[in-house]
Every structure is written in C-alpha cells, then in structure tokens.
Amino acid sequence: MMTPRKQILLVEDNPGDAELISEMIGSNEPDMFDIHVDSRLSHALDTLSKGNIDIVLLDLGLPDSSGLDALKVVKATHPGLPVVVITGNDDEKTGARAVKSGAQDYILKGMVPAHYLLQALKYAIYRQESEFRLKQSEEKYRNIVENIGIGVALIDPDMTILETNEKFRQWFPELSLKRPLKCYEAITGPCMGKPVHPDCPVVKTLSDGQSHKGISRSGSATYRFLSFPLKNDRARIKGAILLKEDISERVSMEARLRQAQKMESLGTLAGGIAHDFNNILTAIRGFATLARNDAAEGSAVADDLDEILKAAYRATDLVKQILTFSRKVETQKKPVRMDLIVKEALKLLRPTLPSNIEIRSSLGREGDMVIADSTQVHQIIMNLCTNAAHAMERTGGMLEVVISRTRINEGKRTGFPKLAPGPYLRLKVSDTGCGIPPDIMDSIFDPYFTTKCLGSGTGLGLSVVQGIIRDCGGDIRVESVPGSGSTFTLFFPAVKIETPEVSRSIPEADHRGKEHILLVDDEPTILKVGRRFLSRYGYRVHTASNGEDAWDYIRQHPDGVDMVVSDMTMPKTTGLDLAKQVKESRPDIPVIIMTGYSRMLSPGRCEKYGIRAVLNKPLSSENLVGEVRKIFDRTGSAKQKSNG
C-alpha cells in the first residue's frame, strides 16, 4: 500500500525563490510531496481553508503581512498545522523568534542545501503528528480518569496533592481550592488526619515503594484506598497515585454471601439435629403413650403423662420449624389456628426482649382459622415483633398484637385491590417506637433494604413477610408516624373448619394382625417402643440393629418375614440399600422406611426401590400400626391367608 503524498503550501511572493524551492523539493523527493504556491497571505488562507494541506513553508516577508504577523495568523486559524518559516539570508534571530511563536523550524533563503530543507520538512511533519498523537493519548486517558467511578489523586514525595480527578474532588470538596494541600489535610481516610499514621497507605508507599491499601468507613458506606508508587527511570520514588473506591455494595454482597453460607451450614446442622432429636422424641412420645394407655383415667399419673405428651408434641413442632427456617422442608398450607400460633410466638419472644418493653395481646375468639403454613405464620409474628422491639430498644414502649375479624366487600375494595371479597382475620402488630421516616416508606418491603447497622440485619424480614402473606391470598398495610410508632396490619383469608381432636391413644382393634414384621433401627429405644406398639396389636416382631443383620435374617428365614420396617440412616447399610436388596430378591415383601430427616427419599426414588410408605419420626402408635395395617390390607397378608 502506497503512502499518501504530503501536500506542501509554499507561501512566497518572489517567483525565483518559489521556483528554486519547488525544484529542490521536487527533484529530491518527487514521490513524497506535492507543492502548492501562493504569493499572498490572503491567498494562502483561502487555500488552507480547504483543509488538504499537511505543512506550510511560510516566507515572513509578504506584501500583505509583516514579519511574524503572518505566522501568528496561520497558527491562530490552523493551530494543528506544522509551519516552517523562511527568513532572510542573515536573519537567524527572526527564525528563532518564529520557533518560539509556534513554528516547527526555520530556514535561511539561499543558504540551506536541499537535504537540510527536506529534513526540516519531514521533521516538522513527524513532530506535529507525534504531538497530535500524544495529545490524543493524553485526552483519552484523561477522559478515562475523569469519568471512572474511582477517585484518583497524584501525590508528590512531600505528600502534597498535585492533581485529582472529578470523582476525588466530589468526595473532598476542599481540593477544589487553588492552594496546595497535603493529602492528610484534605483526605479523610485511614490516616485519620495525621501526617504520619501507621495505617496510611500513602505513607507506606512513599516509604518502601510498594503498593498498599487501607479501609475507611463513614456511616453505612465503606471505602477502599489503594496507593501505588510513581518512579523515575532510576527506580527512585517520585510520588504516589492514590485511588479511592466505594466498595459498600461489595461489602454488603459479601455479608449476604456469608449469611447465606451460614444459613446453609445451619440447614445442614438442622438436618442432623432433627434426625437425632426425632429419635429421642419417638422414644418419649412412644413410651409416654404406652404408659398413658395403661394409666387409670383421672389419676395423677395420667395427668402427668398428658403433660409429657403435650410437651413432646410441642417439641415435634419446634423441630419442624427449625427445618422450615433452614429451608429443609417444603411448606404445607392447611387450616391453622392463628391465636395458638401467636401465643406460642409471644411466649418465645418475651424472654428475649428488654424489660422496658411491655407486650399486650388480644387474640380474638378461639377457633378462628386461616389456610397457611403454621411455621411461616410463626415467622411473620417473630419478624414483625422483633422489628417493633428494635424500634423501641432505646426508649422502651408498648408492643401490642391484636387479632380481629373483618370482611372485605365487593363495593369496598378501593383500599384493598389485591384482596378478594370475603371474611378475613386481621392481625395488627403495633409499637410505640421511633416510627418510619416518610422518605423510606416505599422501600421497606424491598429485599435487602434495612435501616439497621451492618451485621444487625439482612434486610429480608419484611420482604419475606410480604411474600408469605400474599402467597396466602392476603395483604399487608403499614401506618407510621415518626416519633410515635408504627402499625403493621395483615389480612388473612379466614376459614371455618371444625378440626377433630387428635387422638394420642393406641389405634382401634381393626388394626390388629398376626403378620411377622422385621423392625430395623440402630437406636435401641426405637426398637423397643416399636416392638411394644406392634406386639400389642398381635404382630410378631423381630428386631435388627443394622441393615446387614436384617438381610442375614431375611435370607435365613425366606418365608418368615411378611414386612420390613426400617430406619433410613444407619451404619453399614442404609434403609435404601436394604430396600434395594429386598426388592431384587424378595419383591413380595413390602418395605416401610422410617426417617428423622432425609433429603434422599424423593417419591421417584421410593418407587424405584420398592418402598411402600415413608413414616416421619417421631413415630406415633397410630401412624405406625395404621400404616402397617393399610399396606397389608392392600397387598395381601398372612392374616388374610389364615382367615381364608
């Protein structure tokens, strides 16, 4: 590819000199330059206005200009164009003044050889192009530095701030003043305003020539300072570059990630605790049930056993709550009594609140029910009451929880566009705390929005509450007066369902049988209570403490086992492994799996391994014996054979 020819404008009023200069250029570089000649400055300016000239050879003695005036006019109208001036043969002083006025070079008429003239032209063009590229580069990087979201400051070895970008000046307005400032005078950061501070990254960089960083906090914002050394060609420090970056969002995201990791760890821990705790509860509930059925009605022993059973069932619900909070179980909506859940939540909350906060409650009529997940409703109460307590922690006050009935009519839905007409339970949680500022009222339900200090809250509480209540078909309203407190009002669709009293006694006699059941669990108490449950209803029971012993028994008694009831988590062989062995060799034997908690028992996996039912611990007599009888009746059994 050929290099474009450079266009020279020769401004010379002497025809002989113009011809001589043109000949010198044309004969030596015929392929590099094209020459245009004008004899007047005015003509030259017309030619330059067309924009196709690369360099000007300008005689300073023109008829329509005087001395350096011609140069000044050309530079004023075309500042980026290189100019080489032509002076008289003994006027080097004028040439030197021309260079100071912006000319790239000068030549003396009649005294400059051709090669020097060509060298001057080439150098002038090269120098002008280099300056242009340098200027473009400087402008490019200056634009980058000015527009990035990081503050940049140039600091000399005496810690004087030499230059800053706009972002840095926004953070530290004093830098807009003309007087020079030391960095520790203008910048609030790790140095704490002290000339020599051990945490100041600039001090460290100027001392050892290495990069350093520091962290500064202001309210809820977190900033990072980074300093880098500036060195000369001898590797000596000649200053430092200091960067300031707002990392508040990054810190917040890292905190949320750590919280998520903690919740994941909590979930793993909760699963393990639930498994072990449900085994313990199986023993407590099982033996208490057996003892209660043997106790005389109305006796003190019977009353004591009833209290033990109530406590055991409450503990069972608590394990379910732990698993739900840690996202280990799916939520299940069913009719629940709102007043009982609120009572339980307030009972748990009371010991955690300061003594200067009083709790009042009015829980409506007994039997008021809503369709919801009881654990999620419990979570709503705890979240709202905890927020209310936080608003009153300094001054104390009144926390009030009220449940009442209301009805949304078709003609009165203007204030409740998300609610269908019908009966509702209205739950109000009020406090007399600091209230909510009007400017953030629209943001309080946004995920991760919080007014608490870093580490004091996740900002998820109210967004979770809103999500739960809307998932139930309800809605939430908030009223607040700064300085006077807040009231959150929740509307739950109400239902009227009569729930029969749950029986905690041994099942009816029609659940009896004579079949032979192999009961497998590594917990001796589970084996003992399970044997007692089943034996009381006529079943023959053999127990094994692990899967290997159970399988050995099945092989040794091929026709002696009618059903296997096995724990899921056991040493050596799991319940799934045992179920697989039974299905492959004895598919006629039904298998029931018991579990305190396991994520492995999906419906698809149960079908694959031939598992007929899954019983969640803690076991109750009615669940165990009832499920056993149901499966035998469905699949055929020794009882039916013996009666046939």
Stockholm file with secondary structure:
# STOCKHOLM 1.0

chainA/1-644         MMTPRKQILLVEDNPGDAELISEMIGSNEPDMFDIHVDSRLSHALDTLSKGNIDIVLLDLGLPDSSGLDALKVVKATHPGLPVVVITGNDDEKTGARAVKSGAQDYILKGMVPAHYLLQALKYAIYRQESEFRLKQSEEKYRNIVENIGIGVALIDPDMTILETNEKFRQWFPELSLKRPLKCYEAITGPCMGKPVHPDCPVVKTLSDGQSHKGISRSGSATYRFLSFPLKNDRARIKGAILLKEDISERVSMEARLRQAQKMESLGTLAGGIAHDFNNILTAIRGFATLARNDAAEGSAVADDLDEILKAAYRATDLVKQILTFSRKVETQKKPVRMDLIVKEALKLLRPTLPSNIEIRSSLGREGDMVIADSTQVHQIIMNLCTNAAHAMERTGGMLEVVISRTRINEGKRTGFPKLAPGPYLRLKVSDTGCGIPPDIMDSIFDPYFTTKCLGSGTGLGLSVVQGIIRDCGGDIRVESVPGSGSTFTLFFPAVKIETPEVSRSIPEADHRGKEHILLVDDEPTILKVGRRFLSRYGYRVHTASNGEDAWDYIRQHPDGVDMVVSDMTMPKTTGLDLAKQVKESRPDIPVIIMTGYSRMLSPGRCEKYGIRAVLNKPLSSENLVGEVRKIFDRTGSAKQKSNG
#=GR chainA/1-644 SS CCCCCEEEEEECSCHHHHHHHHHHHHHHCTTTEEEEEESSHHHHHHHHTTSCCSEEEEESCCTTCCTTHHHHHHHHHCTTSCEEEEECTTCHHHHHHHHHTTCSEEEETTTSCHHHHHHHHHHHHHHHHHHHHHHHHHHHHHHHHHHSSSEEEEECTTCBEEEECHHHHHHCGGGGSSSCCBHHHHCCSTTTTCSSCTTCHHHHHHHHSCCEEEEEEETTEEEEEEEEEEECTTSCEEEEEEEEEECHHHHHHHHHHHHHHHHHHHHHHHHHHHHHHHHHHHHHHHHHHHHHHHSCTTSHHHHHHHHHHHHHHHHHHHHHHHHHHTTCSCCCCEEEEHHHHHHHHHHHHGGGSCTTEEEEEECCSTTCEEEECHHHHHHHHHHHHHHHHHHTTTTCEEEEEEEEEEEECGGGCTTCTTCCSEEEEEEEEEECSSCCCGGGGGGTTSTTCCCSCTTSCCSCHHHHHHHHHHHTTCEEEEEEETTTEEEEEEEEEEECCCCCCCCCSCCCGGGCCCCEEEEECSCHHHHHHHHHHHHTTTCEEEEESSHHHHHHHHHHCTTSCSEEEEESSCSSSCHHHHHHHHHHHCTTSCEEEEESSCSSCCHHHHHHTTEEEEEESSCCHHHHHHHHHHHHHHHCCHHHHHHC
#=GC SS_cons         CCCCCEEEEEECSCHHHHHHHHHHHHHHCTTTEEEEEESSHHHHHHHHTTSCCSEEEEESCCTTCCTTHHHHHHHHHCTTSCEEEEECTTCHHHHHHHHHTTCSEEEETTTSCHHHHHHHHHHHHHHHHHHHHHHHHHHHHHHHHHHSSSEEEEECTTCBEEEECHHHHHHCGGGGSSSCCBHHHHCCSTTTTCSSCTTCHHHHHHHHSCCEEEEEEETTEEEEEEEEEEECTTSCEEEEEEEEEECHHHHHHHHHHHHHHHHHHHHHHHHHHHHHHHHHHHHHHHHHHHHHHHSCTTSHHHHHHHHHHHHHHHHHHHHHHHHHHTTCSCCCCEEEEHHHHHHHHHHHHGGGSCTTEEEEEECCSTTCEEEECHHHHHHHHHHHHHHHHHHTTTTCEEEEEEEEEEEECGGGCTTCTTCCSEEEEEEEEEECSSCCCGGGGGGTTSTTCCCSCTTSCCSCHHHHHHHHHHHTTCEEEEEEETTTEEEEEEEEEEECCCCCCCCCSCCCGGGCCCCEEEEECSCHHHHHHHHHHHHTTTCEEEEESSHHHHHHHHHHCTTSCSEEEEESSCSSSCHHHHHHHHHHHCTTSCEEEEESSCSSCCHHHHHHTTEEEEEESSCCHHHHHHHHHHHHHHHCCHHHHHHC
//
